[in-house]
Amino acid sequence: MPEEFSKYLGYIDYKLTTYNTSATEGRAARHASLKAALDQRGIPLNADSHVNRSFIVHGQGSLESTVNTAEEKHFLFTHTKYYQRCEDKIAEFRGTNPRWYRRYEYELIVQTKRCEVQMKIMLEHLADARGFILPSH
C-alpha cells in the first residue's frame, strides 16, 4: 500500500478489515488519481473533505466533478469568509431551533446551511468580483 495513501487512511480514521481489504487497490488508485489531478491545479488534498472521502473510499462521483468541487471550496476558503459565515449560519440555526435532530438529519441541515452561504457568496462575488477570478473548470 502506498505510504501517502496509508497516511490518508489514518487521517480519515479508516480502519482496514478483512471485509474491506480487497477494495483497497481501487481506493489507492482513486486516491492517486485525485491527488495527481489536484496537484495539477495547485490544490491540496484535504482529508476532511466529505467529497474527497466519498470519491476515494466509495467511488462516488467522477474524478472531474470531485476536483471541480475541491477547486471551488479552495477558492471559497482562500478568498472569502466562507468558514466563518457557515459557522455563524449554523449557530443561528441552533439558536432558533432547540429541537433534537437525528445525526443524519442534522448533517443534512448543516449541509443545506453551507450551500445557502455558498450561494450567497457566489451571488455577492458575481455582483462585485473585487478582482478575484472564479475557477474556470
C-alpha positions as CSV (number, residue, x, y, z in Angstrom):
1,M,0.0,0.0,0.0
2,P,1.5,3.4,-0.9
3,E,2.7,5.4,2.1
4,E,0.8,8.5,1.2
5,F,-2.5,6.6,0.9
6,S,-1.8,4.8,4.2
7,K,-1.4,8.2,5.8
8,Y,-4.6,9.4,4.3
9,L,-6.5,6.5,5.7
10,G,-5.1,7.4,9.1
11,Y,-6.2,11.0,8.7
12,I,-9.8,9.9,8.0
13,D,-9.7,7.3,10.7
14,Y,-10.5,4.5,8.2
15,K,-9.7,1.0,9.5
16,L,-8.8,-1.7,7.1
17,T,-10.5,-5.0,7.9
18,T,-10.6,-8.4,6.2
19,Y,-14.0,-7.3,4.8
20,N,-12.7,-4.2,3.0
21,T,-9.1,-5.1,2.2
22,S,-10.0,-6.4,-1.2
23,A,-11.2,-3.0,-2.3
24,T,-8.0,-1.3,-1.1
25,E,-6.4,-1.3,-4.5
26,G,-9.3,0.6,-6.0
27,R,-9.2,3.1,-3.2
28,A,-5.5,3.6,-3.5
29,A,-5.9,4.1,-7.3
30,R,-8.6,6.7,-6.8
31,H,-6.5,8.4,-4.1
32,A,-3.5,8.6,-6.5
33,S,-5.6,9.9,-9.4
34,L,-7.3,12.5,-7.2
35,K,-4.0,13.7,-5.7
36,A,-2.5,14.0,-9.2
37,A,-5.4,15.9,-10.6
38,L,-5.5,18.3,-7.6
39,D,-1.7,18.8,-7.8
40,Q,-2.2,19.8,-11.5
41,R,-4.5,22.6,-10.3
42,G,-2.3,23.5,-7.3
43,I,-4.9,22.4,-4.8
44,P,-4.1,20.4,-1.7
45,L,-5.9,17.1,-0.9
46,N,-8.0,17.8,2.2
47,A,-8.6,14.8,4.3
48,D,-11.6,16.5,6.0
49,S,-13.5,16.9,2.7
50,H,-16.5,14.6,2.6
51,V,-16.5,14.8,-1.2
52,N,-12.9,13.6,-1.4
53,R,-13.6,10.9,1.1
54,S,-16.7,9.7,-0.8
55,F,-14.7,9.6,-4.1
56,I,-11.7,7.8,-2.6
57,V,-13.4,5.3,-0.2
58,H,-16.7,4.7,-2.0
59,G,-16.0,5.6,-5.6
60,Q,-18.9,8.1,-5.6
61,G,-18.8,10.9,-8.2
62,S,-16.4,11.3,-11.1
63,L,-12.8,12.5,-10.8
64,E,-13.6,15.7,-12.7
65,S,-16.6,16.7,-10.5
66,T,-14.6,15.9,-7.3
67,V,-11.7,18.0,-8.5
68,N,-14.0,20.9,-9.6
69,T,-15.7,20.8,-6.2
70,A,-12.3,20.8,-4.4
71,E,-11.2,23.8,-6.5
72,E,-14.4,25.7,-5.7
73,K,-14.1,25.0,-2.0
74,H,-10.4,26.0,-2.1
75,F,-11.4,29.3,-3.6
76,L,-14.1,29.9,-1.0
77,F,-11.8,29.1,1.9
78,T,-8.9,31.1,0.4
79,H,-10.7,34.3,-0.8
80,T,-13.8,34.6,1.3
81,K,-15.0,34.4,4.8
82,Y,-16.9,31.2,3.9
83,Y,-15.9,29.2,7.0
84,Q,-16.9,31.9,9.5
85,R,-20.2,32.6,7.6
86,C,-21.0,28.9,7.7
87,E,-20.3,28.8,11.5
88,D,-22.5,31.8,12.0
89,K,-25.3,30.4,9.9
90,I,-25.2,27.1,11.8
91,A,-25.1,28.8,15.2
92,E,-28.1,30.9,14.2
93,F,-30.0,27.8,13.3
94,R,-29.1,26.1,16.6
95,G,-30.2,29.2,18.5
96,T,-33.6,29.3,16.8
97,N,-34.2,25.5,16.7
98,P,-33.6,23.9,20.1
99,R,-35.2,20.7,19.0
100,W,-33.1,17.5,18.9
101,Y,-32.3,16.0,15.5
102,R,-31.0,12.6,14.4
103,R,-27.4,12.8,13.3
104,Y,-28.3,12.2,9.6
105,E,-31.0,14.9,9.7
106,Y,-28.7,17.3,11.4
107,E,-25.9,16.7,8.9
108,L,-28.4,17.4,6.0
109,I,-29.5,20.6,7.7
110,V,-25.9,21.7,8.2
111,Q,-25.0,20.9,4.6
112,T,-28.1,22.9,3.4
113,K,-26.9,25.9,5.5
114,R,-23.4,25.7,4.0
115,C,-25.0,25.6,0.5
116,E,-27.0,28.7,1.3
117,V,-23.8,30.5,2.4
118,Q,-22.0,29.4,-0.7
119,M,-24.8,30.6,-3.0
120,K,-24.9,33.9,-1.2
121,I,-21.1,34.4,-1.5
122,M,-21.3,33.4,-5.2
123,L,-24.1,36.0,-5.8
124,E,-22.1,38.7,-4.0
125,H,-19.0,37.8,-6.0
126,L,-20.8,38.0,-9.3
127,A,-22.2,41.4,-8.3
128,D,-18.8,42.7,-7.3
129,A,-15.8,40.5,-8.3
130,R,-13.4,42.5,-6.3
131,G,-10.5,41.4,-8.5
132,F,-11.0,37.7,-8.0
133,I,-11.5,35.3,-10.8
134,L,-13.7,32.3,-10.3
135,P,-12.3,28.9,-11.2
136,S,-12.9,28.1,-14.9
137,H,-13.0,24.3,-14.7
